Amino acid sequence: MKRLVKQWMLSASMILILCSPSFAAHPLITDDTGTQGRGNFQLEVNGGYGHNEDDGTTTKESQVSTTLTYGISEPVDIAIGLPCQHIRTEGPGGGTSDYGISDFSLEVKWRFWEKDGLSFALKPGITLPTGDEEKGLGAGDATCHLFFIGTKEIRPWAFDLNLGYIRNQNDIGEEKDIWHASLAATVEVARKLKLAGNIGAERNNVRNLNTPPAFILGGLIYSLWQNFDIDGGVKRGLTRPAENYTLLAGITWRL
């Protein structure tokens, strides 16, 4: 049965490649160095609702992302992701509502060093312009990125650091060189239950705006079964360019 399910998931991954960025242990934004192991899959389905008010305009964004990860070898994963978005704006002059598929992503994670609970990884990736940039659903061009990931485990705690560069190639007038820095921590507070926290910032993608969007996030991860997690969290903006708040929820299934 397990073999049949894995074959089905491999077929699903090929369909996604022919027709998705990967995420950390949801609801965290910051990734860890963990990999799936050779021949193993992980399927994540995550949703979010974001709300922002600025200069009399209200923006509401809903997103559902599906990410499939496969372990090529013990320290190397490949992941594909395909998000769908619904963006609504309301203001004095009226409102708009756009929805559809966003930009497809492909990433590789390589954990290149590990010793005494400390590990390091690199995660390069690309996105392809499958979203409609005129509706705000995509960049209109292929982008690439590279992240350095560090993880330190001191049970029951785990700490993760991400430092990244994003080449935000686009056709919509955004800044093209983006830096990212974030830090996350998880702690097992009860059997099957983890408390998660996250803080970070990155360069503003709006040109001539120097204030970086910064965030803080808190959430819970509950292992309903050994290989099946459910999670939820709230992300708050710490600076004006960041979204006011985002509600997050997701499931993770490992095979």
GIZI-V703039 format. One record per backbone hydrogen bond with DSSP energy under -1.0 kcal/mol. NH is the residue of the N-H (numbers start at 1). CO is the residue of the C=O. Records with the same first field share a line. If there is no record, write none. Layout:
# GIZI-V703039
NH=CO / CO
This chain:
# GIZI-V703039
5=1
6=2
7=3
8=4
9=5
10=6
11=7
12=8
13=9
14=10
15=11
16=12
17=13
18=14
19=15
26=24
28=25
39=71
40=37
42=69
43=253
44=67
45=251
46=65
47=249
48=63
49=247
50=61
51=245
52=59
54=57
57=54
58=90
59=52
60=88
61=50
62=86
63=48
64=84
65=46
66=82
67=44
68=80
69=42
70=78
71=40
72=76
73=76
77=109
78=70
79=107
80=68
81=105
82=66
84=64
85=100
86=62
87=98
88=60
89=96
90=58
91=94
94=91
96=89
98=87
100=85
102=83
105=81
106=126
107=79
108=124
109=77
110=122
111=75
113=120
115=118
118=115
119=151
120=113
121=149
122=110
123=147
125=145
126=106
127=143
128=104
130=128
135=132
136=133
137=132
143=127
144=167
145=125
146=165
147=123
148=163
149=121
150=161
151=119
152=159
153=117
154=157
157=154
158=186
159=152
160=184
161=150
162=182
163=148
164=180
165=146
166=178
167=144
168=166 / 176
169=167
171=139
175=205
178=166
180=164
181=201
182=162
183=199
184=160
185=197
186=158
187=195
188=156
189=193
190=193
193=190
194=221
195=187
196=219
197=185
198=217
199=183
200=215
201=181
202=213
203=179
209=206
215=200
216=236
217=198
218=234
219=196
220=232
221=194
222=230
223=192
224=222 / 228
225=228
228=225
229=252
230=222
231=250
232=220
233=248
234=218
235=246
236=216
237=244
238=214
242=239
245=51
246=235
247=49
248=233
249=47
250=231
251=45
252=229
253=43
254=227
255=41
